[in-house]
Amino acid sequence: MAGVTTTLLGAASAAYSIVSGEQQKAEAKEAIANLEVPELNNPYEDVRVSTVGSDLIKEEGQRRTANILNSLQGSGARNMLSAVPKIVSMNNQINKEAMRDIDSQMMKREYAIASYEEKKNRFEENRYQNELSGYGQMYDVGQHSVWNGIKTGITSLGSLGRQVNFGGGASNGFESGMFGGTSSGGFSSELPPLSF
């Protein structure tokens, strides 16, 4: 009787293992289907380019131009006309410096945005792959649980078969020679006649 109880417990354990494994597999499938890739915002996209440096460069250029014009005011028209190309060249140089300052900031901003995008993409991909891997493992554990349940069920049925053992020498109540005239518990080659 204890053997049958053990066998029944084994069969119940097998059934539980199969059911829980199937549930775990279903949860893993659902989690994979609902897996969302997180969206991260790039903080560098909203960084504004400062014009303070270029404005200061332009103001300094305007101050220089004013100083040159003030010094030329007392001189004749000839000196003033000869200073015009120098003033224009100086203003062009100042404008180029101001543009370089803004361009340098723009380039740094663009590189920062691109660098962050690359890091963000790598992070999102790694996170997605890790979650997917975790759900895959969850599915595998569920599948393993199902197979263990099936194996346990088969083992339990085999054990039950050995417990019942139609006269195989086990002490199970069938050794009286029920299926033939033997008292040793074995099968007899003579079967009782069938009556209809």
Rosetta blueprint (number, residue, H / E / L):
1 M L
2 A H
3 G H
4 V H
5 T H
6 T H
7 T H
8 L H
9 L H
10 G H
11 A H
12 A H
13 S H
14 A H
15 A H
16 Y H
17 S H
18 I H
19 V H
20 S H
21 G H
22 E H
23 Q H
24 Q H
25 K H
26 A H
27 E H
28 A H
29 K H
30 E H
31 A H
32 I H
33 A H
34 N L
35 L L
36 E L
37 V L
38 P L
39 E L
40 L L
41 N L
42 N L
43 P H
44 Y H
45 E H
46 D H
47 V L
48 R L
49 V L
50 S L
51 T L
52 V H
53 G H
54 S H
55 D H
56 L H
57 I H
58 K H
59 E H
60 E H
61 G H
62 Q H
63 R H
64 R H
65 T H
66 A H
67 N H
68 I H
69 L H
70 N H
71 S H
72 L H
73 Q L
74 G L
75 S L
76 G L
77 A H
78 R H
79 N H
80 M H
81 L H
82 S H
83 A H
84 V H
85 P H
86 K H
87 I H
88 V H
89 S H
90 M H
91 N H
92 N H
93 Q H
94 I H
95 N H
96 K H
97 E H
98 A H
99 M H
100 R H
101 D H
102 I H
103 D H
104 S H
105 Q H
106 M H
107 M H
108 K H
109 R H
110 E H
111 Y H
112 A H
113 I H
114 A H
115 S H
116 Y H
117 E H
118 E H
119 K H
120 K H
121 N H
122 R H
123 F H
124 E H
125 E H
126 N H
127 R H
128 Y H
129 Q H
130 N H
131 E H
132 L H
133 S H
134 G H
135 Y H
136 G H
137 Q H
138 M H
139 Y H
140 D H
141 V H
142 G H
143 Q H
144 H H
145 S H
146 V H
147 W H
148 N H
149 G H
150 I H
151 K H
152 T H
153 G H
154 I H
155 T H
156 S H
157 L H
158 G H
159 S H
160 L H
161 G H
162 R H
163 Q H
164 V H
165 N L
166 F L
167 G L
168 G L
169 G L
170 A L
171 S L
172 N L
173 G L
174 F L
175 E L
176 S L
177 G L
178 M L
179 F L
180 G L
181 G L
182 T L
183 S L
184 S L
185 G L
186 G L
187 F L
188 S L
189 S L
190 E L
191 L L
192 P L
193 P L
194 L L
195 S L
196 F L
